[in-house]
């Protein structure tokens, strides 16, 4: 039972880290490329991450 709580806590920490890094990446990325290119690249990366779920 304790091992499941540890796993869930680590997954929650990973989710929070990804969520927080996304805002930093968006702020930095928008200085170099336009909004349409940025959204395209973000969606492509998201699609590749979700392919194993299919």
N, C-alpha and C positions, 0 to 999 in steps of 0.2 A: 504494500500500500504506500509506503514511504517512497519507494522507487518511482511510482506513478506520479506522485506529487512533485518529485524532483524533475522528472521529464516534462511535466506540464509547466512548471516554473521556467525551465530552460527554453521551452518553446515560446512562452510568453515574453521572455527577455529577448529572444531572437526577433520576434514580431515587432517589439518596441524599437529595437535597434534599426531594423529595416525601415520602419515607419519614420523614425527620426532622421535617418540618413537621406530619405527621399526629399525632405524639405531642403536640406543643404545642397543636394545634387541639383534640385530644380533652381535654386537661387544662383548657383555657380554656372550651371548650364545655360541659363537664359542670357548670360552676358556674352556668350560666344556664338550661339545659333538662334534662329528664329523660333517662334512658338509652334508653328506647324511641323517643322523638322524635329523639334524636341518631343512633341507628342507622338509623332510617328515612331521615333526610335524607342520611346518609352513603351509604346504598345507592342512593338516587335519583340522587345526584351520580355515583356510580360507574356506574350504568346509562347515564346520558347520555354519559359519557366513552366507554363501550364501544359505543355505537350505531354509530359509524363502522366498527367492526370487523365488523359483521354483513353 
